[in-house]
Amino acid sequence: MTTAIQEHLTIAKASKVCGLPVKTLRYYDEIDLVRPKHRSAAGYRLYGSEDLKRLQFLQRARSFGFSIEACRDLLSLHVSTTRDRHEVRAIAEHHLQEINTRLDALTALKSQLEGLITECRSGQGRECPILTELEDGAAQGT
């Protein structure tokens, strides 16, 4: 084994260093997000320090909820020598809009569910407003 290859980590070790599952590293390779430049004589992926930095960058970006495509764009901007911070900000602002839209939908859902639970507590008999809502919603296709 050459010195250059000894400096590279197997997928299992790279997974531990980055805090990402092995399956994720394989997926990133398949979609050409982070494709290790080196392979062992047996064909195993070998991750170098630059690969590890990219994987850690992606792990952090994913923890912020960025999509794979947004991560691809951010990673490209990150490694670019001519990156434009306005492009980075635009990606982040778009993601924030998506988060706010989801928060609004979750807030409405929370309010609706709280109302059904209150109705259920105050009701009597076998009728359950929660089950009725689920049944009516299913019948309406919502």
N, CA, C and O atoms as a MOPAC input file, in Angstrom:
PM7 MOZYME 1SCF
protein

 N      0.84700 1    -1.17900 1     0.00000 1
 C      0.00000 1     0.00000 1     0.00000 1
 C      0.89100 1     1.24000 1     0.00000 1
 O      1.85900 1     1.30500 1     0.75700 1
 N      0.57800 1     2.20400 1    -0.82700 1
 C      1.40700 1     3.40000 1    -0.92300 1
 C      1.08200 1     4.37800 1     0.19100 1
 O      0.04600 1     4.26400 1     0.84600 1
 N      1.96400 1     5.33200 1     0.40200 1
 C      1.76900 1     6.33100 1     1.44200 1
 C      0.52800 1     7.16100 1     1.17300 1
 O     -0.21500 1     7.47000 1     2.10500 1
 N      0.28500 1     7.52900 1    -0.08100 1
 C     -0.87300 1     8.35100 1    -0.42600 1
 C     -2.17400 1     7.65000 1    -0.04900 1
 O     -3.09700 1     8.28200 1     0.46600 1
 N     -2.24700 1     6.35700 1    -0.30100 1
 C     -3.46400 1     5.61900 1     0.01700 1
 C     -3.62400 1     5.46800 1     1.52400 1
 O     -4.75300 1     5.48900 1     2.01700 1
 N     -2.54800 1     5.32000 1     2.26400 1
 C     -2.62700 1     5.18100 1     3.71100 1
 C     -3.20000 1     6.43300 1     4.36200 1
 O     -3.76900 1     6.34800 1     5.45000 1
 N     -3.06700 1     7.58400 1     3.72700 1
 C     -3.58000 1     8.83400 1     4.26900 1
 C     -5.08500 1     8.96100 1     4.07500 1
 O     -5.69900 1     9.87600 1     4.62300 1
 N     -5.68000 1     8.07700 1     3.31900 1
 C     -7.10600 1     8.13300 1     3.02800 1
 C     -7.86500 1     7.16800 1     3.93000 1
 O     -7.34800 1     6.13500 1     4.35500 1
 N     -9.11500 1     7.54600 1     4.20500 1
 C     -9.95200 1     6.74300 1     5.09300 1
 C    -10.94200 1     5.89900 1     4.30300 1
 O    -11.42000 1     6.29600 1     3.24000 1
 N    -11.23200 1     4.73700 1     4.84600 1
 C    -12.28000 1     3.89800 1     4.27000 1
 C    -13.62000 1     4.57900 1     4.50800 1
 O    -13.71700 1     5.53000 1     5.28500 1
 N    -14.63000 1     4.09400 1     3.84600 1
 C    -15.95700 1     4.69100 1     3.99100 1
 C    -16.46000 1     4.59500 1     5.43200 1
 O    -17.11400 1     5.51900 1     5.91600 1
 N    -16.16900 1     3.51000 1     6.11300 1
 C    -16.60700 1     3.34600 1     7.50200 1
 C    -15.94700 1     4.37600 1     8.40900 1
 O    -16.60700 1     4.98200 1     9.25300 1
 N    -14.64400 1     4.57100 1     8.23300 1
 C    -13.93600 1     5.55700 1     9.06000 1
 C    -14.36000 1     6.97600 1     8.70000 1
 O    -14.53100 1     7.81300 1     9.58500 1
 N    -14.52900 1     7.25000 1     7.42300 1
 C    -14.97900 1     8.58000 1     6.99100 1
 C    -16.36800 1     8.87400 1     7.55400 1
 O    -16.66200 1    10.00300 1     7.94900 1
 N    -17.20800 1     7.85700 1     7.58600 1
 C    -18.55200 1     7.98400 1     8.13000 1
 C    -18.50400 1     8.43200 1     9.59300 1
 O    -19.25700 1     9.31500 1    10.00300 1
 N    -17.62700 1     7.82600 1    10.36300 1
 C    -17.49400 1     8.17700 1    11.78500 1
 C    -16.95600 1     9.59000 1    11.95600 1
 O    -17.42900 1    10.33600 1    12.81400 1
 N    -15.97500 1     9.95900 1    11.15000 1
 C    -15.36600 1    11.29200 1    11.24500 1
 C    -16.39900 1    12.38100 1    10.92900 1
 O    -16.44100 1    13.41300 1    11.59800 1
 N    -17.22500 1    12.14800 1     9.91200 1
 C    -18.18500 1    13.15900 1     9.45100 1
 C    -19.50500 1    13.13400 1    10.19300 1
 O    -20.26300 1    14.10400 1    10.15300 1
 N    -19.78500 1    12.03500 1    10.86800 1
 C    -21.07500 1    11.92500 1    11.53000 1
 C    -22.21100 1    11.63800 1    10.56000 1
 O    -23.36300 1    11.98000 1    10.82600 1
 N    -21.89000 1    11.01800 1     9.44700 1
 C    -22.89500 1    10.65200 1     8.45000 1
 C    -22.90900 1     9.13600 1     8.28300 1
 O    -21.86000 1     8.49500 1     8.35900 1
 N    -24.08000 1     8.56000 1     8.05800 1
 C    -24.13500 1     7.11500 1     7.82400 1
 C    -23.40200 1     6.71500 1     6.54400 1
 O    -23.31800 1     7.49300 1     5.59500 1
 N    -22.88400 1     5.51300 1     6.53300 1
 C    -22.19900 1     4.97100 1     5.34900 1
 C    -23.13100 1     5.04500 1     4.13500 1
 O    -22.70300 1     5.37600 1     3.03000 1
 N    -24.39900 1     4.73300 1     4.35800 1
 C    -25.38000 1     4.77100 1     3.26800 1
 C    -25.44700 1     6.16800 1     2.63000 1
 O    -25.59600 1     6.29200 1     1.41400 1
 N    -25.34000 1     7.20000 1     3.44400 1
 C    -25.36700 1     8.56900 1     2.93100 1
 C    -24.13400 1     8.85700 1     2.08800 1
 O    -24.23500 1     9.48100 1     1.03200 1
 N    -22.97500 1     8.40800 1     2.54600 1
 C    -21.75200 1     8.60900 1     1.77200 1
 C    -21.84900 1     7.91000 1     0.42100 1
 O    -21.42900 1     8.46100 1    -0.59700 1
 N    -22.39600 1     6.71100 1     0.41000 1
 C    -22.58400 1     5.99700 1    -0.86100 1
 C    -23.54500 1     6.76100 1    -1.76900 1
 O    -23.32100 1     6.87600 1    -2.97400 1
 N    -24.61400 1     7.27900 1    -1.17600 1
 C    -25.59500 1     8.04800 1    -1.94400 1
 C    -24.95100 1     9.30500 1    -2.52700 1
 O    -25.15500 1     9.61000 1    -3.70200 1
 N    -24.18600 1    10.03000 1    -1.73500 1
 C    -23.50700 1    11.23700 1    -2.22200 1
 C    -22.56400 1    10.90000 1    -3.38000 1
 O    -22.40400 1    11.69000 1    -4.31000 1
 N    -21.94800 1     9.73300 1    -3.31400 1
 C    -21.08500 1     9.28300 1    -4.41000 1
 C    -21.93600 1     8.99900 1    -5.64900 1
 O    -21.58700 1     9.42500 1    -6.75000 1
 N    -23.03600 1     8.29100 1    -5.47900 1
 C    -23.90700 1     7.92700 1    -6.60100 1
 C    -24.44600 1     9.14500 1    -7.33900 1
 O    -24.54400 1     9.14300 1    -8.56600 1
 N    -24.79900 1    10.20100 1    -6.57400 1
 C    -25.37900 1    11.39300 1    -7.21400 1
 C    -24.30200 1    12.42700 1    -7.55600 1
 O    -24.60200 1    13.55600 1    -7.94500 1
 N    -23.05700 1    12.01500 1    -7.40200 1
 C    -21.90900 1    12.85200 1    -7.75500 1
 C    -21.86700 1    14.14400 1    -6.94200 1
 O    -21.51200 1    15.20200 1    -7.46200 1
 N    -22.22700 1    14.05200 1    -5.68100 1
 C    -22.14600 1    15.20500 1    -4.78400 1
 C    -20.75400 1    15.25600 1    -4.14900 1
 O    -20.08500 1    16.28900 1    -4.17100 1
 N    -20.33800 1    14.13500 1    -3.59200 1
 C    -18.95500 1    13.96200 1    -3.12100 1
 C    -18.51300 1    12.59300 1    -3.59100 1
 O    -18.92400 1    11.56400 1    -3.05500 1
 N    -17.67800 1    12.60500 1    -4.59100 1
 C    -17.16400 1    11.36000 1    -5.14200 1
 C    -15.67900 1    11.29400 1    -4.79700 1
 O    -14.88800 1    12.08200 1    -5.31500 1
 N    -15.29300 1    10.35600 1    -3.92100 1
 C    -13.87800 1    10.26600 1    -3.55200 1
 C    -13.01700 1    10.01300 1    -4.78400 1
 O    -13.37300 1     9.24000 1    -5.67300 1
 N    -11.87300 1    10.69200 1    -4.80400 1
 C    -10.98500 1    10.59800 1    -5.97300 1
 C    -10.16400 1     9.31400 1    -5.96800 1
 O     -9.61000 1     8.92400 1    -6.99500 1
 N    -10.08700 1     8.66300 1    -4.81900 1
 C     -9.21700 1     7.48900 1    -4.70200 1
 C    -10.02400 1     6.23300 1    -4.39100 1
 O    -11.07100 1     6.27100 1    -3.74500 1
 N     -9.49100 1     5.13100 1    -4.87900 1
 C    -10.05700 1     3.80700 1    -4.60400 1
 C     -8.91100 1     2.89300 1    -4.21300 1
 O     -7.77200 1     3.06900 1    -4.64400 1
 N     -9.23900 1     1.92300 1    -3.39400 1
 C     -8.23000 1     0.92500 1    -3.03000 1
 C     -8.03500 1    -0.02600 1    -4.20600 1
 O     -8.76900 1     0.02500 1    -5.19200 1
 N     -7.04800 1    -0.87900 1    -4.08500 1
 C     -6.80000 1    -1.87400 1    -5.14100 1
 C     -8.02500 1    -2.76400 1    -5.34300 1
 O     -8.25900 1    -3.27000 1    -6.44100 1
 N     -8.79500 1    -2.95000 1    -4.28500 1
 C    -10.00300 1    -3.77100 1    -4.36800 1
 C    -11.22600 1    -2.96700 1    -4.82000 1
 O    -12.31800 1    -3.51900 1    -4.95000 1
 N    -11.04300 1    -1.66300 1    -5.06000 1
 C    -12.14600 1    -0.84200 1    -5.54300 1
 C    -12.93700 1    -0.12900 1    -4.46500 1
 O    -13.95700 1     0.49500 1    -4.76000 1
 N    -12.48400 1    -0.20900 1    -3.21300 1
 C    -13.19700 1     0.46400 1    -2.12400 1
 C    -12.95000 1     1.96600 1    -2.16500 1
 O    -11.86200 1     2.41600 1    -2.52200 1
 N    -13.97200 1     2.73800 1    -1.79500 1
 C    -13.83300 1     4.19000 1    -1.74200 1
 C    -12.82700 1     4.56100 1    -0.66300 1
 O    -12.80800 1     3.96500 1     0.41400 1
 N    -11.99200 1     5.55100 1    -0.96000 1
 C    -11.03700 1     6.07200 1     0.01300 1
 C    -11.18900 1     7.59200 1     0.04900 1
 O    -11.06600 1     8.26700 1    -0.97400 1
 N    -11.45500 1     8.11100 1     1.23300 1
 C    -11.75000 1     9.52700 1     1.40300 1
 C    -10.53300 1    10.27800 1     1.93100 1
 O     -9.95800 1     9.91200 1     2.95600 1
 N    -10.14700 1    11.34600 1     1.20500 1
 C     -9.05000 1    12.20200 1     1.61800 1
 C     -9.55900 1    13.37500 1     2.43400 1
 O    -10.76100 1    13.50400 1     2.66600 1
 N     -8.65700 1    14.21600 1     2.86400 1
 C     -9.02300 1    15.33500 1     3.73700 1
 C     -9.99600 1    16.30000 1     3.04900 1
 O    -10.90700 1    16.81400 1     3.69900 1
 N     -9.82200 1    16.55200 1     1.76000 1
 C    -10.74700 1    17.44000 1     1.04700 1
 C    -12.14300 1    16.82200 1     0.96800 1
 O    -13.14600 1    17.52200 1     1.10800 1
 N    -12.20000 1    15.51900 1     0.74500 1
 C    -13.49300 1    14.82400 1     0.72700 1
 C    -14.17400 1    14.95800 1     2.08400 1
 O    -15.37400 1    15.21800 1     2.16300 1
 N    -13.40500 1    14.78100 1     3.14300 1
 C    -13.95600 1    14.87000 1     4.49900 1
 C    -14.47700 1    16.27800 1     4.79000 1
 O    -15.52800 1    16.43600 1     5.41100 1
 N    -13.75600 1    17.28000 1     4.34900 1
 C    -14.21000 1    18.66600 1     4.54200 1
 C    -15.53200 1    18.89800 1     3.82600 1
 O    -16.43400 1    19.53900 1     4.36500 1
 N    -15.64300 1    18.37500 1     2.61100 1
 C    -16.89700 1    18.52500 1     1.85700 1
 C    -18.04600 1    17.79000 1     2.54300 1
 O    -19.16200 1    18.30300 1     2.62800 1
 N    -17.76200 1    16.59000 1     3.02800 1
 C    -18.80000 1    15.82100 1     3.72000 1
 C    -19.25400 1    16.52400 1     4.99500 1
 O    -20.44700 1    16.54600 1     5.29800 1
 N    -18.32500 1    17.09100 1     5.73300 1
 C    -18.68600 1    17.81600 1     6.95700 1
 C    -19.48800 1    19.07300 1     6.61900 1
 O    -20.42800 1    19.42300 1     7.33200 1
 N    -19.11800 1    19.74700 1     5.53900 1
 C    -19.86500 1    20.90900 1     5.06200 1
 C    -21.30400 1    20.50200 1     4.74100 1
 O    -22.25500 1    21.17100 1     5.14400 1
 N    -21.44700 1    19.39500 1     4.01000 1
 C    -22.77500 1    18.91200 1     3.63500 1
 C    -23.58100 1    18.48100 1     4.85700 1
 O    -24.78300 1    18.73700 1     4.93700 1
 N    -22.92100 1    17.83300 1     5.79600 1
 C    -23.61400 1    17.40300 1     7.02400 1
 C    -24.20300 1    18.61700 1     7.73300 1
 O    -25.34100 1    18.57900 1     8.20000 1
 N    -23.42900 1    19.68700 1     7.81200 1
 C    -23.90700 1    20.91100 1     8.47800 1
 C    -25.02500 1    21.57000 1     7.66500 1
 O    -26.02300 1    22.01600 1     8.23300 1
 N    -24.86700 1    21.63500 1     6.35200 1
 C    -25.89800 1    22.23400 1     5.50300 1
 C    -27.20100 1    21.44900 1     5.60500 1
 O    -28.28100 1    22.03500 1     5.67400 1
 N    -27.09500 1    20.11400 1     5.61400 1
 C    -28.30100 1    19.28400 1     5.75400 1
 C    -28.94500 1    19.47300 1     7.12100 1
 O    -30.16700 1    19.39000 1     7.24900 1
 N    -28.12300 1    19.73000 1     8.15500 1
 C    -28.69100 1    19.95800 1     9.49600 1
 C    -29.51400 1    21.25100 1     9.52300 1
 O    -30.38400 1    21.41100 1    10.37900 1
 N    -29.24400 1    22.17200 1     8.59100 1
 C    -30.04800 1    23.37800 1     8.44400 1
 C    -31.28200 1    23.11500 1     7.58000 1
 O    -32.12400 1    23.99600 1     7.40400 1
 N    -31.38200 1    21.90400 1     7.04500 1
 C    -32.54700 1    21.52900 1     6.26300 1
 C    -32.46000 1    21.86600 1     4.78800 1
 O    -33.46100 1    21.77400 1     4.07900 1
 N    -31.28100 1    22.25600 1     4.30700 1
 C    -31.14700 1    22.53900 1     2.88200 1
 C    -31.35300 1    21.26600 1     2.08400 1
 O    -30.93200 1    20.18600 1     2.49800 1
 N    -32.00100 1    21.39900 1     0.94100 1
 C    -32.22500 1    20.26100 1     0.04800 1
 C    -30.89500 1    19.81600 1    -0.55400 1
 O    -29.89500 1    20.52900 1    -0.47700 1
 N    -30.89900 1    18.64300 1    -1.14500 1
 C    -29.69400 1    18.13900 1    -1.80800 1
 C    -29.25700 1    19.10800 1    -2.90200 1
 O    -28.06900 1    19.40500 1    -3.02700 1
 N    -30.20300 1    19.60100 1    -3.69100 1
 C    -29.83300 1    20.52700 1    -4.77300 1
 C    -29.28300 1    21.83700 1    -4.22800 1
 O    -28.32900 1    22.38500 1    -4.78000 1
 N    -29.87400 1    22.34500 1    -3.15100 1
 C    -29.33800 1    23.56100 1    -2.52900 1
 C    -27.94600 1    23.28100 1    -1.97600 1
 O    -27.05500 1    24.12400 1    -2.07900 1
 N    -27.75500 1    22.10300 1    -1.39000 1
 C    -26.43000 1    21.71800 1    -0.88800 1
 C    -25.42100 1    21.65000 1    -2.02400 1
 O    -24.27600 1    22.07600 1    -1.87500 1
 N    -25.84600 1    21.12300 1    -3.14300 1
 C    -24.95800 1    21.04800 1    -4.31300 1
 C    -24.52800 1    22.46600 1    -4.72100 1
 O    -23.35400 1    22.71400 1    -4.99500 1
 N    -25.49400 1    23.38200 1    -4.75600 1
 C    -25.18700 1    24.77000 1    -5.13100 1
 C    -24.27900 1    25.42500 1    -4.08800 1
 O    -23.31000 1    26.09800 1    -4.44000 1
 N    -24.59200 1    25.22700 1    -2.80900 1
 C    -23.77700 1    25.81800 1    -1.74500 1
 C    -22.35500 1    25.27000 1    -1.75900 1
 O    -21.39000 1    26.01500 1    -1.58600 1
 N    -22.23700 1    23.97000 1    -1.96500 1
 C    -20.90800 1    23.35900 1    -2.01800 1
 C    -20.11800 1    23.91300 1    -3.20200 1
 O    -18.92600 1    24.19800 1    -3.08400 1
 N    -20.77800 1    24.06200 1    -4.32400 1
 C    -20.12700 1    24.61800 1    -5.50800 1
 C    -19.64900 1    26.04400 1    -5.23100 1
 O    -18.53700 1    26.41800 1    -5.60500 1
 N    -20.48800 1    26.82500 1    -4.58000 1
 C    -20.09900 1    28.19400 1    -4.24200 1
 C    -18.98500 1    28.20500 1    -3.19400 1
 O    -18.09800 1    29.05800 1    -3.22800 1
 N    -19.04000 1    27.26100 1    -2.27600 1
 C    -18.04000 1    27.17700 1    -1.21600 1
 C    -16.63500 1    26.92600 1    -1.77600 1
 O    -15.65900 1    27.51100 1    -1.30800 1
 N    -16.54700 1    26.06800 1    -2.76100 1
 C    -15.22900 1    25.72600 1    -3.31100 1
 C    -14.80700 1    26.66200 1    -4.44200 1
 O    -13.66900 1    26.59500 1    -4.90500 1
 N    -15.70300 1    27.52500 1    -4.88500 1
 C    -15.40000 1    28.42700 1    -5.98300 1
 C    -14.49000 1    29.56900 1    -5.52400 1
 O    -14.65900 1    30.12200 1    -4.43700 1
 N    -13.54600 1    29.89800 1    -6.35800 1
 C    -12.67300 1    31.03700 1    -6.04700 1
 C    -13.34300 1    32.35100 1    -6.43200 1
 O    -12.89100 1    33.42100 1    -6.02300 1
 N    -14.41200 1    32.27900 1    -7.21300 1
 C    -15.12000 1    33.49000 1    -7.63500 1
 C    -16.52600 1    33.53900 1    -7.05400 1
 O    -17.42700 1    34.13400 1    -7.64400 1
 N    -16.70900 1    32.91100 1    -5.89600 1
 C    -18.06500 1    32.83900 1    -5.33300 1
 C    -18.62900 1    34.22800 1    -5.06300 1
 O    -17.89700 1    35.18600 1    -4.81600 1
 N    -19.93100 1    34.30100 1    -5.11700 1
 C    -20.66100 1    35.53500 1    -4.90200 1
 C    -21.54700 1    35.33900 1    -3.68200 1
 O    -22.46600 1    34.52000 1    -3.69700 1
 N    -21.27000 1    36.09000 1    -2.63500 1
 C    -22.04100 1    35.92500 1    -1.40100 1
 C    -23.52400 1    36.21800 1    -1.59700 1
 O    -24.35700 1    35.73700 1    -0.82900 1
 N    -23.86000 1    37.00300 1    -2.62000 1
 C    -25.26400 1    37.29700 1    -2.90300 1
 C    -25.99200 1    36.03500 1    -3.36900 1
 O    -27.16900 1    35.84800 1    -3.06100 1
 N    -25.30700 1    35.18400 1    -4.10000 1
 C    -25.89500 1    33.90400 1    -4.52300 1
 C    -26.14500 1    33.01600 1    -3.30700 1
 O    -27.18100 1    32.35900 1    -3.20300 1
 N    -25.19500 1    33.01000 1    -2.40700 1
 C    -25.33600 1    32.20600 1    -1.17800 1
 C    -26.52200 1    32.72700 1    -0.38100 1
 O    -27.35400 1    31.94700 1     0.08400 1
 N    -26.60000 1    34.04500 1    -0.22300 1
 C    -27.70200 1    34.63900 1     0.53100 1
 C    -29.04400 1    34.32900 1    -0.12800 1
 O    -30.02400 1    34.05100 1     0.56400 1
 N    -29.09500 1    34.37500 1    -1.45200 1
 C    -30.34700 1    34.08600 1    -2.16400 1
 C    -30.80700 1    32.65500 1    -1.90100 1
 O    -32.00000 1    32.40900 1    -1.72500 1
 N    -29.87300 1    31.72000 1    -1.87500 1
 C    -30.21800 1    30.32400 1    -1.57100 1
 C    -30.75700 1    30.22400 1    -0.15100 1
 O    -31.75900 1    29.55100 1     0.09200 1
 N    -30.09200 1    30.89300 1     0.78500 1
 C    -30.52000 1    30.85700 1     2.19300 1
 C    -31.88100 1    31.53900 1     2.36600 1
 O    -32.72500 1    31.05100 1     3.11700 1
 N    -32.09400 1    32.64800 1     1.68600 1
 C    -33.37900 1    33.35100 1     1.79200 1
 C    -34.51500 1    32.49900 1     1.22800 1
 O    -35.60600 1    32.45900 1     1.79900 1
 N    -34.26400 1    31.82600 1     0.12300 1
 C    -35.27700 1    30.94200 1    -0.46100 1
 C    -35.62300 1    29.81500 1     0.51800 1
 O    -36.78900 1    29.46400 1     0.69900 1
 N    -34.59500 1    29.26600 1     1.13400 1
 C    -34.82200 1    28.19200 1     2.11000 1
 C    -35.61200 1    28.71500 1     3.31000 1
 O    -36.49600 1    28.02600 1     3.81800 1
 N    -35.29900 1    29.91900 1     3.76000 1
 C    -36.03200 1    30.51400 1     4.88600 1
 C    -37.50300 1    30.70500 1     4.53600 1
 O    -38.37300 1    30.48700 1     5.37800 1
 N    -37.78900 1    31.11200 1     3.29600 1
 C    -39.18300 1    31.23600 1     2.84700 1
 C    -39.90000 1    29.89000 1     2.92600 1
 O    -41.04400 1    29.81100 1     3.37400 1
 N    -39.21900 1    28.84300 1     2.49000 1
 C    -39.81000 1    27.49700 1     2.55300 1
 C    -40.08000 1    27.09400 1     4.00100 1
 O    -41.12000 1    26.50700 1     4.29700 1
 N    -39.16100 1    27.40300 1     4.89300 1
 C    -39.34000 1    27.09200 1     6.31300 1
 C    -40.54500 1    27.84600 1     6.86100 1
 O    -41.36200 1    27.26800 1     7.57700 1
 N    -40.66300 1    29.12300 1     6.53500 1
 C    -41.78600 1    29.91800 1     7.02500 1
 C    -43.12100 1    29.40100 1     6.49800 1
 O    -44.12100 1    29.41300 1     7.21600 1
 N    -43.13800 1    28.95200 1     5.25400 1
 C    -44.35900 1    28.37200 1     4.68000 1
 C    -44.74900 1    27.10600 1     5.44200 1
 O    -45.91800 1    26.90500 1     5.77300 1
 N    -43.75500 1    26.25200 1     5.71800 1
 C    -44.02900 1    25.02500 1     6.47900 1
 C    -44.47800 1    25.34900 1     7.90000 1
 O    -45.36700 1    24.68900 1     8.43700 1
 N    -43.85700 1    26.37600 1     8.51600 1
 C    -44.26300 1    26.77200 1     9.87500 1
 C    -45.70600 1    27.25500 1     9.89500 1
 O    -46.46000 1    26.92100 1    10.80900 1
 N    -46.09800 1    28.04300 1     8.88500 1
 C    -47.48700 1    28.51100 1     8.80700 1
 C    -48.44900 1    27.33300 1     8.69300 1
 O    -49.48200 1    27.29900 1     9.36200 1
 N    -48.10500 1    26.37200 1     7.84700 1
 C    -48.96300 1    25.18700 1     7.67600 1
 C    -49.01900 1    24.38300 1     8.96900 1
 O    -50.08700 1    23.89900 1     9.34100 1
 N    -47.90300 1    24.23400 1     9.65500 1
 C    -47.88400 1    23.49300 1    10.92000 1
 C    -48.66700 1    24.22800 1    12.00200 1
 O    -49.34000 1    23.59100 1    12.81200 1
 N    -48.59300 1    25.54600 1    12.03000 1
 C    -49.34700 1    26.33800 1    13.00500 1
 C    -50.84700 1    26.14600 1    12.78900 1
 O    -51.59900 1    25.98100 1    13.75000 1
 N    -51.28200 1    26.16800 1    11.52700 1
 C    -52.69600 1    25.94900 1    11.21900 1
 C    -53.12300 1    24.54100 1    11.61200 1
 O    -54.20400 1    24.34700 1    12.16600 1
 N    -52.27600 1    23.56400 1    11.32400 1
 C    -52.56500 1    22.17600 1    11.68300 1
 C    -52.64800 1    22.01200 1    13.20300 1
 O    -53.52700 1    21.31300 1    13.70900 1
 N    -51.74700 1    22.64600 1    13.91300 1
 C    -51.73400 1    22.59200 1    15.38000 1
 C    -53.02900 1    23.16200 1    15.94200 1
 O    -53.63300 1    22.57700 1    16.84100 1
 N    -53.44700 1    24.29100 1    15.41900 1
 C    -54.67700 1    24.93000 1    15.88000 1
 C    -55.88900 1    24.03500 1    15.62400 1
 O    -56.76100 1    23.89600 1    16.48100 1
 N    -55.93300 1    23.43400 1    14.43900 1
 C    -57.04700 1    22.54900 1    14.09800 1
 C    -57.07100 1    21.33100 1    15.02300 1
 O    -58.13100 1    20.94000 1    15.51000 1
 N    -55.91000 1    20.73800 1    15.26200 1
 C    -55.84200 1    19.55700 1    16.12700 1
 C    -56.18700 1    19.90900 1    17.57400 1
 O    -56.86300 1    19.13500 1    18.25100 1
 N    -55.73500 1    21.05900 1    18.05100 1
 C    -56.08200 1    21.49600 1    19.41500 1
 C    -57.59300 1    21.65400 1    19.55500 1
 O    -58.17300 1    21.28200 1    20.57400 1
 N    -58.22600 1    22.21300 1    18.51600 1
 C    -59.68400 1    22.36700 1    18.53800 1
 C    -60.39100 1    21.02700 1    18.59000 1
 O    -61.36700 1    20.86700 1    19.32200 1
 N    -59.91200 1    20.06800 1    17.82600 1
 C    -60.52100 1    18.73100 1    17.84000 1
 C    -60.33800 1    18.05800 1    19.20000 1
 O    -61.25200 1    17.39500 1    19.69200 1
 N    -59.18400 1    18.22100 1    19.79800 1
 C    -58.92700 1    17.62400 1    21.12300 1
 C    -59.83500 1    18.25800 1    22.16800 1
 O    -60.37500 1    17.55800 1    23.02400 1
 N    -60.00800 1    19.57400 1    22.10700 1
 C    -60.90600 1    20.27500 1    23.04100 1
 C    -62.33200 1    19.77400 1    22.85500 1
 O    -63.04000 1    19.52800 1    23.83100 1
 N    -62.75000 1    19.62300 1    21.60900 1
 C    -64.08600 1    19.10700 1    21.29600 1
 C    -64.26100 1    17.69200 1    21.84600 1
 O    -65.31700 1    17.33600 1    22.37000 1
 N    -63.20500 1    16.90200 1    21.71400 1
 C    -63.24300 1    15.51400 1    22.17100 1
 C    -63.38000 1    15.45700 1    23.69600 1
 O    -64.11500 1    14.62600 1    24.23000 1
 N    -62.67300 1    16.33800 1    24.38300 1
 C    -62.73400 1    16.35800 1    25.86200 1
 C    -64.12400 1    16.73000 1    26.35900 1
 O    -64.61100 1    16.17000 1    27.34100 1
 N    -64.75600 1    17.67300 1    25.67800 1
 C    -66.03900 1    18.18000 1    26.16300 1
 C    -67.22700 1    17.36400 1    25.67500 1
 O    -68.34700 1    17.55500 1    26.15000 1
 N    -67.00000 1    16.48000 1    24.75400 1
 C    -68.08900 1    15.69100 1    24.19900 1
 C    -68.48000 1    14.51700 1    25.07100 1
 O    -67.77900 1    14.14000 1    26.00900 1
 N    -69.62800 1    13.95200 1    24.72600 1
 C    -70.11100 1    12.77100 1    25.43500 1
 C    -70.52900 1    11.72900 1    24.41900 1
 O    -70.72100 1    12.03700 1    23.24300 1
 N    -70.66800 1    10.51400 1    24.86800 1
 C    -71.09900 1     9.44100 1    23.98700 1
 C    -69.92700 1     8.86200 1    23.21800 1
 O    -68.76200 1     9.12100 1    23.52200 1
 N    -70.27400 1     8.06700 1    22.21000 1
 C    -69.25000 1     7.35000 1    21.45500 1
 C    -68.70200 1     8.14000 1    20.27100 1
 O    -67.68000 1     7.76300 1    19.69800 1
 N    -69.36700 1     9.22800 1    19.90100 1
 C    -68.90900 1    10.01900 1    18.76400 1
 C    -67.57900 1    10.69900 1    19.11300 1
 O    -67.43100 1    11.31900 1    20.16500 1
 N    -66.64400 1    10.56300 1    18.21500 1
 C    -65.32200 1    11.15000 1    18.42100 1
 C    -65.05900 1    12.16000 1    17.31200 1
 O    -64.95600 1    11.78100 1    16.14500 1
 N    -64.94800 1    13.44300 1    17.65900 1
 C    -64.73100 1    14.45400 1    16.62600 1
 C    -63.40800 1    14.26500 1    15.86200 1
 O    -63.30400 1    14.64900 1    14.69700 1
 N    -62.42300 1    13.68500 1    16.50700 1
 C    -61.13500 1    13.45500 1    15.83100 1
 C    -61.31400 1    12.40600 1    14.73800 1
 O    -60.89700 1    12.60900 1    13.59800 1
 N    -61.94200 1    11.27400 1    15.09800 1
 C    -62.16700 1    10.21400 1    14.11300 1
 C    -63.11600 1    10.67400 1    13.01500 1
 O    -62.93900 1    10.32400 1    11.84900 1
 N    -64.12900 1    11.46500 1    13.39000 1
 C    -65.06800 1    11.99300 1    12.39400 1
 C    -64.34300 1    12.88300 1    11.39300 1
 O    -64.57200 1    12.78300 1    10.18800 1
 N    -63.46900 1    13.75300 1    11.89200 1
 C    -62.69000 1    14.63400 1    11.01100 1
 C    -61.79100 1    13.81800 1    10.07900 1
 O    -61.68800 1    14.11500 1     8.88900 1
 N    -61.14600 1    12.79500 1    10.62700 1
 C    -60.28200 1    11.95900 1     9.81100 1
 C    -61.09300 1    11.23400 1     8.74600 1
 O    -60.65600 1    11.11400 1     7.60200 1
 N    -62.25900 1    10.75800 1     9.11900 1
 C    -63.11800 1    10.06000 1     8.16700 1
 C    -63.64100 1    11.02400 1     7.10500 1
 O    -63.60800 1    10.71000 1     5.91500 1
 N    -64.12100 1    12.19000 1     7.52300 1
 C    -64.64700 1    13.17300 1     6.56700 1
 C    -63.55400 1    13.66400 1     5.63500 1
 O    -63.78100 1    13.83600 1     4.43700 1
 N    -62.36600 1    13.89000 1     6.18700 1
 C    -61.24100 1    14.33800 1     5.36600 1
 C    -60.84200 1    13.28300 1     4.35800 1
 O    -60.50700 1    13.60200 1     3.21700 1
 N    -60.87800 1    12.01300 1     4.77900 1
 C    -60.52700 1    10.91500 1     3.87100 1
 C    -61.56300 1    10.80600 1     2.75800 1
 O    -61.21900 1    10.53600 1     1.60700 1
 N    -62.83700 1    11.01700 1     3.10600 1
 C    -63.90400 1    10.92300 1     2.11400 1
 C    -63.79900 1    12.07200 1     1.09500 1
 O    -64.16600 1    11.91400 1    -0.07000 1
 N    -63.29500 1    13.22000 1     1.55000 1
 C    -63.16600 1    14.38200 1     0.66900 1
 C    -61.84700 1    14.38200 1    -0.09700 1
 O    -61.63600 1    15.18700 1    -1.00400 1
 N    -60.96700 1    13.46400 1     0.28400 1
 C    -59.66700 1    13.37500 1    -0.39800 1
 C    -58.66000 1    14.40800 1     0.08500 1
 O    -57.74800 1    14.77400 1    -0.65600 1
 N    -58.81100 1    14.88000 1     1.31000 1
 C    -57.85600 1    15.85800 1     1.85100 1
 C    -56.99300 1    15.26800 1     2.92200 1
 O    -56.13900 1    15.95900 1     3.47800 1

